[in-house]
Structures are given as C-alpha cells and as structure tokens.
C-alpha cells in the first residue's frame, strides 16, 4: 500500500513544484521589467535593437527561402536518382539476359562443327 501512496502523491508534488517555479519566474520577469523602467532604456539603444532585429528577420527570411529551394532541389534529385536506379536495374537485367542467350548459343550442339 506504500507504493500506491507514493505513486498517487508524486504527480501532486511535481505539479505544485511546477506551479511554484512558474510563479517565481513570473516574479523575476516582473522585477526585470521594473528594473528596465527605472534604468530607462535609451531611445538610441532601443532603435539600434530594432534595427538589429529587422536585420535578423531579413536574414531569417533569406535562410527560409534557401531552405525551401534546397528542399525542392533535393526532391528533384531524389526523383532523378530513382529513375536512374530503375534504368540501371533494367540495363543490368538486359545485359544478363544477353549474356545468358549468347552463352546458350555458344554451347548449343548446332554451333559445334
């Protein structure tokens, strides 16, 4: 019966610990934002941060477009690879068949003279 009590109470403890950490995180964020208000982030710094943010957003957009292009190229190459593999298999079968045929013709009694 002890093990049942432990398993029943463990999730409750985890939940209360999680709630406490969320509360303390919220208070930390509030404290940080109040410090920011007291310090008063300068408009110059704010402007430079916004510019940096814009630059990073544009880089991110560019990278997303690159990823999209690479994904399309990858899909094209996969299709090409598949068709080349199929072609290779067919040519291999055909060459094996031809070799068998020639071998049969050579070893047939009609060709022995």
QUIRA-V567491 format. One record per residue. N is the residue number from 1. RES is the residue in one letter. SS is DSSP state (alpha for helix, beta for strand, coil for the rest). Layout:
BEGIN
n = (N | N)
res = (RES | RES)
ss = (SS | SS)
END
This chain:
BEGIN
n = (1 | 2 | 3 | 4 | 5 | 6 | 7 | 8 | 9 | 10 | 11 | 12 | 13 | 14 | 15 | 16 | 17 | 18 | 19 | 20 | 21 | 22 | 23 | 24 | 25 | 26 | 27 | 28 | 29 | 30 | 31 | 32 | 33 | 34 | 35 | 36 | 37 | 38 | 39 | 40 | 41 | 42 | 43 | 44 | 45 | 46 | 47 | 48 | 49 | 50 | 51 | 52 | 53 | 54 | 55 | 56 | 57 | 58 | 59 | 60 | 61 | 62 | 63 | 64 | 65 | 66 | 67 | 68 | 69 | 70 | 71 | 72 | 73 | 74 | 75 | 76 | 77 | 78 | 79 | 80 | 81 | 82 | 83 | 84 | 85 | 86 | 87 | 88 | 89 | 90 | 91 | 92 | 93 | 94 | 95 | 96 | 97 | 98 | 99 | 100 | 101 | 102 | 103 | 104 | 105 | 106 | 107 | 108 | 109 | 110 | 111 | 112 | 113)
res = (X | X | X | X | X | X | X | X | X | X | X | X | X | X | X | X | X | X | X | X | X | X | X | X | X | X | X | X | X | X | X | X | X | X | X | X | X | X | X | X | X | X | X | X | X | X | X | X | X | X | X | X | X | X | X | X | X | X | X | X | X | X | X | X | X | X | X | X | X | X | X | X | X | X | X | X | X | X | X | X | X | X | X | X | X | X | X | X | X | X | X | X | X | X | X | X | X | X | X | X | X | X | X | X | X | X | X | X | X | X | X | X | X)
ss = (coil | alpha | alpha | alpha | alpha | alpha | alpha | alpha | alpha | alpha | alpha | alpha | alpha | alpha | alpha | alpha | alpha | alpha | alpha | alpha | alpha | alpha | alpha | alpha | alpha | alpha | alpha | alpha | alpha | alpha | alpha | alpha | alpha | alpha | alpha | alpha | alpha | alpha | alpha | coil | coil | coil | alpha | alpha | alpha | alpha | alpha | alpha | alpha | alpha | alpha | alpha | alpha | alpha | alpha | alpha | alpha | alpha | alpha | alpha | alpha | alpha | alpha | alpha | alpha | alpha | alpha | alpha | alpha | alpha | alpha | alpha | alpha | alpha | alpha | alpha | alpha | alpha | alpha | alpha | alpha | alpha | alpha | alpha | alpha | alpha | alpha | alpha | alpha | alpha | alpha | alpha | alpha | alpha | alpha | alpha | alpha | alpha | alpha | alpha | alpha | alpha | alpha | alpha | alpha | alpha | alpha | coil | alpha | alpha | alpha | coil | coil)
END
